[in-house]
Amino acid sequence: MGRFLGYLRTVRNYWNDNKGHHDIVDYSRALIIMLLSMAAAYYLFYWEFS
């Protein structure tokens, strides 16, 4: 449990840093775009081949 709390503390410190906050926002946007792209591809293939 101590390692997990240390990890959360590190993420919180990274979030409070200007560069870290910018990186987290960028990675979150990239993750959302990738998930939406995969969902769109899945539904297009499902619609085409079903």
C-alpha positions in Angstrom: 0.0 0.0 0.0 2.9 2.3 0.7 4.2 2.0 -2.9 0.7 2.9 -4.2 0.5 6.0 -2.0 4.0 7.0 -3.2 2.9 6.6 -6.8 -0.1 8.8 -6.1 2.0 11.4 -4.4 4.4 11.4 -7.4 1.5 11.8 -9.9 0.1 14.7 -7.7 3.4 16.4 -7.7 3.8 15.9 -11.5 0.3 17.3 -12.0 1.1 20.5 -10.0 4.2 21.1 -12.1 3.5 23.2 -15.3 5.3 20.8 -17.7 3.7 17.8 -15.9 0.2 19.2 -16.1 0.7 19.9 -19.8 2.0 16.4 -20.4 -0.9 14.8 -18.6 -3.5 16.8 -20.5 -1.7 15.9 -23.8 -1.6 12.2 -22.9 -5.3 12.3 -21.9 -6.3 13.9 -25.2 -4.2 11.3 -27.1 -5.9 8.5 -25.2 -9.4 9.8 -25.9 -8.6 10.2 -29.6 -7.2 6.7 -29.8 -10.2 5.2 -28.0 -12.6 7.0 -30.3 -10.7 5.9 -33.4 -10.7 2.3 -32.3 -14.4 2.5 -31.5 -15.2 4.0 -34.9 -13.1 1.4 -36.7 -14.8 -1.4 -34.7 -18.3 -0.1 -35.6 -17.3 0.4 -39.3 -16.0 -3.1 -39.6 -19.0 -4.5 -37.7 -21.4 -2.6 -39.9 -19.6 -3.6 -43.1 -19.0 -7.3 -42.4 -22.1 -8.3 -40.4 
